Amino acid sequence: MMKAVGYLTNHPEGLLGEKGLYYNYITSSNGLFIEAENSLISARIPIADCCVRGLVPLEKRISLLYGSIPQRFFDLALSLFLSDTRIEHYVAVVADAGYHFYIPVQDKSAGSVVYETGRDIVLDMHSHGEMGAGFSTTDDKDDAGLKLFAVIGNLGGKPVVKLRIGVYGYFYELSWSEVFDGSLIGAEEYSREEVIAANDIPDIFRSDVSEEQHRAGRVWWNRWLRR
């Protein structure tokens, strides 16, 4: 009977070991990888760097059943997110005989969005309003399975998009071109060197702001401190 998780080593003569039903850990000369696939996505990502002598290196690999996601799906999502930057929104891209846009029933607020989970989803996208583009610890807990994820923040200025793939609790940041075709228009990719201006940081200590602004500020600080 096949085990749920497989453990493989990448030798010069090929992969040795027993494969798992859901995913495999693969030890190579350049580190430890996790590999998984479903009917929509096939992925292999590094999860730990190390040097193992005598083995062969591996490379990251991500393959989508229907290829790169058309740019128009991101454009639609961004337009929706910009329609009200005070709250968080959620949309998805579904893969079923091609790609389709999916907007489920959802409960939206300044600091969270709760939504109905759909089927055959290849990409989850949610906004962070005027806060930064970053995945929170709550996102890490919610983003299970094998799927692509995007968060779009800084909607009060030049929107910023951050992309990643999740493989059963492990995450790897991706670039725009690894997910979408076309050009990134109306937003920019997340950069680790992103500098946050002082006037972009919500001030939760001022008395001349609304309760909603105080609430959004507290959410922002909690997420920032968890990074």
VEXLOVEX-854699 format. One record per residue (C-alpha): residue number from 0; residue in one letter; x, y, z. Coordinates in Angstrom, 1 decimal, always signed. Layout:
NUM / A / X / Y / Z
...
# end
This chain:
0 / M / +0.0 / +0.0 / +0.0
1 / M / +1.4 / +3.4 / -1.0
2 / K / +2.3 / +5.7 / +1.9
3 / A / +0.9 / +9.2 / +2.1
4 / V / +4.4 / +10.8 / +2.0
5 / G / +7.4 / +9.7 / +0.0
6 / Y / +11.1 / +10.1 / +0.7
7 / L / +13.5 / +10.1 / -2.3
8 / T / +17.2 / +10.9 / -3.0
9 / N / +18.4 / +12.2 / -6.3
10 / H / +21.4 / +10.0 / -7.2
11 / P / +23.4 / +10.2 / -10.5
12 / E / +21.5 / +7.1 / -11.7
13 / G / +18.1 / +8.7 / -10.9
14 / L / +15.6 / +9.1 / -8.1
15 / L / +15.8 / +6.3 / -5.5
16 / G / +13.2 / +5.6 / -2.8
17 / E / +9.5 / +5.1 / -2.4
18 / K / +7.1 / +7.7 / -3.7
19 / G / +4.1 / +9.0 / -1.7
20 / L / +0.5 / +9.3 / -2.5
21 / Y / +0.3 / +13.1 / -1.8
22 / Y / +3.8 / +14.5 / -2.0
23 / N / +7.4 / +13.6 / -1.9
24 / Y / +10.5 / +14.9 / -0.1
25 / I / +13.5 / +14.8 / -2.3
26 / T / +17.1 / +15.1 / -1.1
27 / S / +19.5 / +16.4 / -3.7
28 / S / +23.0 / +17.8 / -3.8
29 / N / +21.7 / +21.4 / -3.4
30 / G / +19.1 / +20.8 / -0.7
31 / L / +15.8 / +19.4 / +0.3
32 / F / +12.8 / +19.8 / -2.1
33 / I / +9.1 / +19.0 / -1.9
34 / E / +7.3 / +17.7 / -5.0
35 / A / +3.6 / +17.3 / -5.6
36 / E / +1.0 / +17.3 / -8.3
37 / N / -2.8 / +17.4 / -8.8
38 / S / -5.0 / +17.6 / -11.8
39 / L / -4.2 / +21.3 / -12.2
40 / I / -0.7 / +21.9 / -11.0
41 / S / +2.6 / +20.1 / -10.8
42 / A / +5.3 / +21.6 / -8.6
43 / R / +8.7 / +21.1 / -7.1
44 / I / +10.1 / +23.8 / -4.8
45 / P / +13.1 / +24.0 / -2.4
46 / I / +12.4 / +24.0 / +1.3
47 / A / +15.9 / +23.8 / +2.8
48 / D / +19.3 / +24.7 / +1.4
49 / C / +22.3 / +22.4 / +2.1
50 / C / +25.1 / +20.6 / +0.3
51 / V / +24.9 / +16.8 / +0.1
52 / R / +27.9 / +15.3 / -1.5
53 / G / +27.5 / +12.5 / -4.0
54 / L / +23.9 / +13.5 / -5.1
55 / V / +22.7 / +15.4 / -8.2
56 / P / +21.2 / +18.9 / -8.0
57 / L / +17.5 / +19.6 / -8.6
58 / E / +15.8 / +22.7 / -9.9
59 / K / +12.5 / +24.4 / -9.0
60 / R / +9.7 / +23.4 / -11.4
61 / I / +6.1 / +24.6 / -11.7
62 / S / +3.7 / +23.5 / -14.4
63 / L / +0.1 / +24.5 / -14.9
64 / L / -2.3 / +22.3 / -16.9
65 / Y / -3.6 / +25.2 / -19.0
66 / G / -0.3 / +27.2 / -19.0
67 / S / +0.2 / +30.7 / -17.8
68 / I / -2.8 / +32.6 / -16.5
69 / P / -3.9 / +35.4 / -18.9
70 / Q / -3.2 / +38.9 / -17.7
71 / R / -6.9 / +39.9 / -17.9
72 / F / -7.7 / +37.9 / -14.8
73 / F / -5.3 / +40.0 / -12.8
74 / D / -6.6 / +43.2 / -14.4
75 / L / -10.2 / +42.2 / -13.4
76 / A / -9.1 / +41.4 / -9.8
77 / L / -7.2 / +44.7 / -9.5
78 / S / -10.2 / +46.7 / -10.7
79 / L / -12.4 / +45.1 / -8.2
80 / F / -9.9 / +45.6 / -5.3
81 / L / -9.6 / +49.3 / -6.3
82 / S / -13.3 / +49.8 / -6.2
83 / D / -13.2 / +49.9 / -2.4
84 / T / -9.8 / +50.1 / -0.8
85 / R / -11.2 / +50.3 / +2.7
86 / I / -11.9 / +46.6 / +2.9
87 / E / -10.4 / +43.3 / +1.8
88 / H / -11.7 / +41.4 / -1.2
89 / Y / -11.2 / +37.9 / -2.5
90 / V / -11.4 / +36.5 / -6.0
91 / A / -10.0 / +33.3 / -7.6
92 / V / -9.1 / +31.8 / -11.0
93 / V / -10.7 / +28.4 / -11.6
94 / A / -9.2 / +25.9 / -14.0
95 / D / -12.0 / +23.8 / -15.7
96 / A / -11.6 / +23.4 / -19.5
97 / G / -9.6 / +26.6 / -19.4
98 / Y / -9.5 / +29.5 / -17.0
99 / H / -12.5 / +31.3 / -15.4
100 / F / -13.0 / +34.2 / -13.0
101 / Y / -14.6 / +33.3 / -9.7
102 / I / -16.1 / +35.7 / -7.1
103 / P / -17.8 / +33.8 / -4.3
104 / V / -20.1 / +35.0 / -1.6
105 / Q / -17.9 / +36.7 / +1.0
106 / D / -18.0 / +38.7 / +4.3
107 / K / -15.6 / +41.6 / +3.9
108 / S / -14.1 / +44.0 / +6.5
109 / A / -11.1 / +46.3 / +6.9
110 / G / -9.0 / +43.5 / +8.3
111 / S / -10.3 / +40.3 / +6.9
112 / V / -12.4 / +38.5 / +4.3
113 / V / -14.3 / +35.3 / +4.8
114 / Y / -15.5 / +33.5 / +1.7
115 / E / -17.0 / +30.3 / +0.3
116 / T / -14.4 / +27.9 / -1.0
117 / G / -14.8 / +26.9 / -4.6
118 / R / -13.7 / +23.9 / -6.6
119 / D / -10.8 / +23.6 / -9.2
120 / I / -9.2 / +26.8 / -8.0
121 / V / -5.7 / +27.3 / -9.3
122 / L / -5.1 / +30.8 / -8.0
123 / D / -6.4 / +32.6 / -4.8
124 / M / -6.2 / +36.4 / -4.8
125 / H / -7.1 / +38.7 / -2.0
126 / S / -6.4 / +42.4 / -1.2
127 / H / -5.0 / +44.1 / +1.8
128 / G / -6.5 / +47.5 / +1.1
129 / E / -4.1 / +50.3 / +1.8
130 / M / -1.8 / +48.1 / +3.8
131 / G / +1.3 / +46.4 / +2.5
132 / A / +1.3 / +43.3 / +0.3
133 / G / +2.3 / +40.5 / +2.7
134 / F / +1.0 / +37.1 / +3.6
135 / S / +0.0 / +36.9 / +7.3
136 / T / +0.3 / +33.9 / +9.7
137 / T / -3.4 / +33.5 / +9.2
138 / D / -2.9 / +33.3 / +5.5
139 / D / -0.2 / +30.6 / +6.1
140 / K / -2.7 / +28.5 / +8.0
141 / D / -5.5 / +29.0 / +5.5
142 / D / -3.4 / +28.4 / +2.4
143 / A / -3.2 / +24.7 / +2.5
144 / G / -2.9 / +22.1 / -0.3
145 / L / -1.3 / +22.8 / -3.7
146 / K / -2.2 / +26.1 / -5.1
147 / L / -1.0 / +29.6 / -6.3
148 / F / -1.6 / +32.6 / -4.1
149 / A / -1.5 / +36.4 / -4.7
150 / V / -2.0 / +39.3 / -2.3
151 / I / -2.4 / +42.9 / -3.5
152 / G / -1.7 / +45.7 / -1.2
153 / N / -0.8 / +49.4 / -1.1
154 / L / -4.1 / +50.2 / -2.9
155 / G / -4.0 / +53.8 / -1.7
156 / G / -0.9 / +54.4 / -3.9
157 / K / +0.9 / +52.3 / -6.5
158 / P / -0.6 / +48.8 / -5.9
159 / V / +1.9 / +46.0 / -5.1
160 / V / +1.4 / +42.3 / -5.8
161 / K / +3.1 / +39.4 / -4.1
162 / L / +2.9 / +35.9 / -5.5
163 / R / +3.7 / +32.5 / -4.1
164 / I / +3.0 / +28.8 / -4.5
165 / G / +1.9 / +26.7 / -1.6
166 / V / +2.8 / +23.0 / -1.5
167 / Y / +1.1 / +21.5 / +1.6
168 / G / +2.2 / +24.1 / +4.0
169 / Y / +5.5 / +25.0 / +2.4
170 / F / +5.7 / +28.3 / +0.4
171 / Y / +7.9 / +29.7 / -2.3
172 / E / +7.8 / +33.3 / -3.7
173 / L / +7.2 / +33.6 / -7.4
174 / S / +7.6 / +36.3 / -10.0
175 / W / +4.9 / +37.8 / -12.2
176 / S / +6.1 / +35.9 / -15.3
177 / E / +6.0 / +32.6 / -13.5
178 / V / +2.3 / +32.9 / -13.0
179 / F / +0.8 / +35.2 / -15.6
180 / D / +1.3 / +35.9 / -19.3
181 / G / +1.1 / +39.5 / -20.7
182 / S / +2.4 / +42.6 / -18.8
183 / L / +1.9 / +43.8 / -15.3
184 / I / +0.0 / +47.0 / -15.7
185 / G / -1.3 / +49.3 / -13.0
186 / A / +0.7 / +47.6 / -10.2
187 / E / +4.3 / +46.5 / -9.4
188 / E / +5.8 / +43.4 / -8.0
189 / Y / +6.7 / +43.1 / -4.4
190 / S / +10.3 / +43.7 / -3.5
191 / R / +12.0 / +42.7 / -0.3
192 / E / +13.7 / +46.1 / -0.3
193 / E / +10.3 / +47.8 / -0.2
194 / V / +10.6 / +50.8 / +2.1
195 / I / +7.5 / +52.0 / +3.9
196 / A / +7.3 / +55.8 / +4.3
197 / A / +6.4 / +57.2 / +7.7
198 / N / +3.1 / +58.7 / +6.5
199 / D / +2.1 / +55.3 / +5.1
200 / I / +2.1 / +53.7 / +8.5
201 / P / -1.4 / +53.8 / +10.2
202 / D / -1.1 / +55.8 / +13.5
203 / I / -3.3 / +54.1 / +16.1
204 / F / -2.4 / +56.6 / +18.8
205 / R / -4.0 / +59.7 / +17.2
206 / S / -7.3 / +60.9 / +18.5
207 / D / -8.5 / +62.7 / +15.4
208 / V / -9.1 / +59.5 / +13.3
209 / S / -12.2 / +57.4 / +13.0
210 / E / -12.8 / +54.1 / +14.8
211 / E / -12.5 / +52.3 / +11.4
212 / Q / -9.1 / +53.9 / +10.8
213 / H / -8.0 / +52.8 / +14.3
214 / R / -9.2 / +49.3 / +13.6
215 / A / -7.4 / +49.1 / +10.2
216 / G / -4.3 / +50.5 / +11.9
217 / R / -4.3 / +47.9 / +14.6
218 / V / -4.7 / +45.1 / +11.9
219 / W / -1.8 / +46.6 / +9.9
220 / W / +0.5 / +46.7 / +13.0
221 / N / -0.4 / +43.1 / +14.0
222 / R / +0.4 / +41.8 / +10.5
223 / W / +3.7 / +43.8 / +10.3
224 / L / +4.9 / +42.5 / +13.7
225 / R / +4.1 / +38.9 / +12.6
226 / R / +6.3 / +39.1 / +9.4
# end
